[in-house]
Amino acid sequence: MGLFTEKLILISLFIFIIHSIETLAYAVRLSGARVRLLASALSLFNLMVMVSRLANMMQQPFTGSLIDNAPKVNTLEFVENQYRVIICSSTLGTIIGILLLPTFIAIFSRAIIHLSEERGSIPSLIKKGLTLEYIKRGVKHIHLPRLSYLKDFRLKDIPIRLFIINMVITAIYTIGVLSALYAALLAPERASTAIMASGLINGIATILLIIFIDPKISILADDVINQKGSYDKLKGVSLMMITSRLLGTILAQLFFIPGAEYIAWFTKFIV
C-alpha cells in the first residue's frame, strides 16, 4: 500500500482549500475598510469563516478513514506520515491564500459593494458572481503581492504578542482533529473518548481566535473607516497576521505528536 493513496490526495486537496479560504478571509476586512462598508464586509467574512469551520469539522470522518485503511504492520508510522502530508497541505493552502490576497481584496471590494446594492442578499450576490461576465471581470483583477503592500509599515508596528498567539492558536487548530485521531491509536482502549476530544480542541481554538485576534483587526478596520488610522497600516498588520498563520501551520508539525500524546494521557482522567 503506497503512502500517497487517492483518498489521501483528495483529503489533502480538501484541507488545502479550507486553509486557502481561511487565509483569504483576511481580505474581506481589508476590502470592507477600503470601500468603507465594514458592516457589509463582516457578513461576507462570517460566511467564509462558517464555511471553513464547517469544512474543518467535516474532515474528521475522512481523515479517520485513513486509519481504517492503514496496514496492520507499522500502523503508527504509516498514519503519522499520512497526517503530516495533510498538515503540509494546510501550509501550501495558506501560501496560495497569501499569493491570492491582492486579487481577492479587489474582488471582495466589488462583492461588498454589490452585496450592499442587493440589500444583503448573499444568494443574489453568488448568482451574479457566477455569471460569465463577472468571472471575466474577476480574472482581470488577478495579480501577485508587491513589496509596496508594506509601504509605511514599520517593524515596531508588528503586534508581537498577537503574532505569537495567532501562530500558536493556528497550530492547535490545524492539528486538533489529526492529533485526536492519532491519540485513538496510542490509547485504543479509550479511542472513542480521544476522537471526541477533537471537537473540544477546535472549539477552544475558535473561541480564542474570536477573543484575542478578531477584535484587534476589527478595531484597526474601524479606525480606517473613522479616519483615525491608516489603511496601509491595517494592510501591513493583516499581512503580518497571515504570516503568523503560515508559521502556525508549520509549527503544527511539531505539535502533532506531543498533542496526540497529551490527548491520550488526558483521556485517562475522563474514562
C-alpha positions as CSV (number, residue, x, y, z in Angstrom):
1,M,0.0,0.0,0.0
2,G,1.6,3.3,-1.1
3,L,1.7,6.4,1.1
4,F,0.0,8.7,-1.5
5,T,-3.3,7.0,-1.9
6,E,-6.1,8.5,-3.9
7,K,-8.0,9.2,-0.7
8,L,-5.1,10.9,0.9
9,I,-4.7,13.2,-2.2
10,L,-8.4,14.1,-2.1
11,I,-8.3,14.9,1.7
12,S,-5.1,16.9,1.3
13,L,-6.8,18.9,-1.5
14,F,-9.8,19.4,0.8
15,I,-7.6,20.7,3.6
16,F,-5.6,22.9,1.1
17,I,-8.9,24.6,0.0
18,I,-10.0,25.1,3.7
19,H,-6.8,26.9,4.6
20,S,-6.8,28.9,1.4
21,I,-10.3,30.1,2.3
22,E,-9.4,30.9,5.9
23,T,-6.4,32.9,4.8
24,L,-8.4,34.8,2.2
25,A,-11.0,35.7,4.9
26,Y,-8.4,38.4,6.0
27,A,-9.0,40.1,2.6
28,V,-12.7,40.7,3.5
29,R,-11.9,43.1,6.3
30,L,-9.3,44.9,4.1
31,S,-11.9,45.2,1.4
32,G,-14.5,46.5,3.8
33,A,-12.2,49.2,5.1
34,R,-11.2,50.0,1.5
35,V,-14.8,50.7,0.3
36,R,-15.9,51.9,3.8
37,L,-18.6,49.2,4.1
38,L,-17.3,47.3,7.1
39,A,-20.7,46.0,8.3
40,S,-21.5,44.5,4.9
41,A,-17.9,43.1,4.8
42,L,-18.5,41.3,8.1
43,S,-21.5,39.4,6.8
44,L,-19.3,38.1,3.9
45,F,-16.5,37.4,6.4
46,N,-18.8,35.5,8.7
47,L,-20.0,33.4,5.7
48,M,-16.4,32.5,4.7
49,V,-15.5,31.6,8.3
50,M,-18.6,29.5,8.8
51,V,-17.9,27.6,5.6
52,S,-14.2,26.9,6.6
53,R,-15.2,25.9,10.1
54,L,-17.9,23.5,8.9
55,A,-15.5,22.1,6.3
56,N,-12.9,21.6,9.0
57,M,-15.4,19.6,11.1
58,M,-16.2,17.5,8.0
59,Q,-12.6,16.4,7.6
60,Q,-12.8,14.1,10.7
61,P,-14.6,11.1,9.2
62,F,-12.4,11.3,6.1
63,T,-9.1,11.5,7.9
64,G,-10.4,8.8,10.3
65,S,-10.9,6.5,7.3
66,L,-7.2,6.7,6.6
67,I,-6.7,4.8,9.9
68,D,-9.2,2.2,8.9
69,N,-7.3,1.6,5.7
70,A,-3.9,1.6,7.2
71,P,-1.8,-1.6,7.1
72,K,-1.7,-3.7,10.3
73,V,2.1,-3.5,10.4
74,N,3.8,-0.2,11.3
75,T,0.4,1.4,11.6
76,L,1.5,4.3,13.7
77,E,4.4,5.2,11.4
78,F,2.1,4.9,8.3
79,V,-0.7,7.1,9.7
80,E,1.8,9.7,11.1
81,N,3.3,10.1,7.6
82,Q,-0.1,10.5,6.0
83,Y,-1.2,13.0,8.6
84,R,2.0,15.0,8.1
85,V,1.2,15.2,4.4
86,I,-2.2,16.6,5.3
87,I,-0.6,19.2,7.7
88,C,1.7,20.1,4.8
89,S,-1.3,20.7,2.6
90,S,-2.6,23.3,5.1
91,T,0.7,25.1,4.8
92,L,0.6,25.1,1.0
93,G,-3.1,26.3,1.1
94,T,-2.0,29.2,3.3
95,I,0.8,30.1,0.9
96,I,-1.6,30.1,-2.0
97,G,-4.1,32.3,0.0
98,I,-1.3,34.8,0.6
99,L,-0.4,34.9,-3.1
100,L,-4.1,35.4,-4.0
101,L,-4.7,38.1,-1.3
102,P,-4.3,41.2,-3.6
103,T,-6.6,39.6,-6.2
104,F,-9.3,38.8,-3.7
105,I,-9.0,42.2,-2.0
106,A,-10.1,43.7,-5.3
107,I,-12.8,41.0,-5.9
108,F,-14.2,41.3,-2.4
109,S,-14.3,45.1,-2.6
110,R,-16.6,44.8,-5.6
111,A,-18.5,41.9,-4.0
112,I,-19.2,44.0,-0.9
113,I,-20.5,46.9,-2.9
114,H,-22.8,44.5,-4.8
115,L,-23.9,43.0,-1.5
116,S,-24.9,46.4,-0.3
117,E,-26.7,47.0,-3.6
118,E,-28.5,43.7,-3.2
119,R,-29.7,44.7,0.3
120,G,-27.7,42.0,1.9
121,S,-28.8,39.1,-0.2
122,I,-26.0,36.5,-0.3
123,P,-27.8,34.2,-2.8
124,S,-28.2,37.1,-5.2
125,L,-24.5,38.0,-4.8
126,I,-23.4,34.4,-5.5
127,K,-25.8,34.2,-8.5
128,K,-24.4,37.4,-10.0
129,G,-20.8,36.4,-9.2
130,L,-21.1,33.1,-11.1
131,T,-22.1,34.7,-14.4
132,L,-19.6,34.7,-17.2
133,E,-19.4,38.5,-17.3
134,Y,-18.4,38.8,-13.6
135,I,-16.0,35.8,-13.9
136,K,-14.2,37.6,-16.8
137,R,-14.0,40.8,-14.7
138,G,-12.6,38.8,-11.8
139,V,-9.8,37.3,-14.0
140,K,-8.7,40.9,-14.9
141,H,-8.0,41.6,-11.2
142,I,-5.5,38.7,-10.8
143,H,-2.1,40.0,-9.6
144,L,0.5,38.9,-7.1
145,P,1.5,40.7,-3.9
146,R,4.0,43.6,-4.2
147,L,6.6,45.0,-1.8
148,S,4.5,48.2,-1.9
149,Y,2.0,46.4,0.2
150,L,4.3,47.0,3.1
151,K,4.5,50.8,2.4
152,D,4.6,52.9,5.6
153,F,4.7,49.7,7.7
154,R,7.4,49.5,10.3
155,L,8.7,46.6,12.3
156,K,7.6,48.2,15.6
157,D,4.0,48.1,14.2
158,I,4.1,44.3,14.5
159,P,1.9,43.2,17.4
160,I,4.4,40.6,18.7
161,R,2.1,39.2,21.4
162,L,-0.8,38.9,18.9
163,F,1.6,37.5,16.3
164,I,2.7,34.6,18.7
165,I,-0.8,34.0,20.0
166,N,-2.2,33.7,16.5
167,M,0.6,31.4,15.5
168,V,0.1,29.0,18.4
169,I,-3.7,29.0,18.1
170,T,-3.4,28.3,14.3
171,A,-1.1,25.4,15.1
172,I,-3.5,23.9,17.6
173,Y,-6.5,24.4,15.2
174,T,-4.6,22.7,12.4
175,I,-3.8,19.5,14.3
176,G,-6.8,19.3,16.5
177,V,-8.6,16.6,14.6
178,L,-5.5,14.8,13.5
179,S,-3.9,14.6,16.9
180,A,-7.2,13.3,18.4
181,L,-7.4,10.6,15.8
182,Y,-3.8,9.6,16.3
183,A,-4.4,9.6,20.1
184,A,-7.0,6.9,19.4
185,L,-4.2,4.7,18.1
186,L,-2.0,5.5,21.1
187,A,-4.8,4.6,23.5
188,P,-7.0,2.1,21.7
189,E,-8.9,1.2,24.8
190,R,-10.0,4.9,25.0
191,A,-10.3,5.5,21.3
192,S,-13.8,6.9,21.3
193,T,-13.0,9.4,24.1
194,A,-9.9,10.6,22.3
195,I,-11.7,11.1,19.0
196,M,-14.5,13.1,20.6
197,A,-11.8,15.4,22.1
198,S,-11.2,17.0,18.7
199,G,-14.4,19.0,18.9
200,L,-13.4,20.4,22.2
201,I,-9.9,21.3,21.0
202,N,-11.1,23.1,17.8
203,G,-13.9,24.7,19.8
204,I,-11.5,26.2,22.3
205,A,-9.1,27.3,19.5
206,T,-12.0,29.0,17.6
207,I,-13.1,30.8,20.8
208,L,-9.5,32.0,21.4
209,L,-9.4,33.4,17.9
210,I,-12.6,35.2,18.4
211,I,-11.5,36.7,21.8
212,F,-7.8,37.6,21.0
213,I,-7.5,38.0,17.3
214,D,-10.7,39.1,15.6
215,P,-11.4,42.2,17.8
216,K,-7.9,43.7,17.2
217,I,-8.2,43.5,13.5
218,S,-11.8,44.8,13.5
219,I,-10.7,47.8,15.6
220,L,-7.9,48.7,13.1
221,A,-10.5,48.5,10.3
222,D,-12.9,50.7,12.3
223,D,-10.1,53.3,12.7
224,V,-9.5,53.3,9.0
225,I,-13.2,54.0,8.3
226,N,-13.4,56.7,11.0
227,Q,-10.2,58.2,9.6
228,K,-8.3,57.6,12.8
229,G,-5.9,55.0,11.3
230,S,-4.1,54.2,8.1
231,Y,-5.3,51.7,5.5
232,D,-1.6,50.8,4.8
233,K,-1.1,50.0,8.5
234,L,-4.2,47.8,8.5
235,K,-2.9,46.1,5.4
236,G,0.6,45.6,6.9
237,V,-0.8,44.2,10.2
238,S,-3.1,41.9,8.3
239,L,-0.1,40.6,6.3
240,M,1.8,40.0,9.5
241,M,-1.1,38.1,11.0
242,I,-1.3,36.0,7.8
243,T,2.4,35.3,8.1
244,S,1.9,34.2,11.7
245,R,-0.9,31.9,10.4
246,L,1.6,30.4,7.9
247,L,4.2,29.8,10.6
248,G,1.4,28.3,12.8
249,T,0.7,25.6,10.1
250,I,4.5,24.8,10.1
251,L,4.5,24.8,14.0
252,A,1.7,22.3,13.8
253,Q,4.2,19.7,12.5
254,L,6.0,20.0,15.9
255,F,2.7,20.0,17.9
256,F,1.2,17.0,16.2
257,I,2.7,14.0,18.1
258,P,3.0,15.8,21.5
259,G,-0.6,16.9,21.1
260,A,-1.7,13.3,20.4
261,E,0.2,12.1,23.4
262,Y,-1.3,14.7,25.6
263,I,-4.8,13.8,24.5
264,A,-4.1,10.1,25.1
265,W,-2.9,11.0,28.6
266,F,-5.8,13.3,29.3
267,T,-8.4,10.6,28.4
268,K,-7.2,8.6,31.5
269,F,-9.0,11.2,33.7
270,I,-12.2,11.1,31.7
271,V,-12.9,7.4,31.4
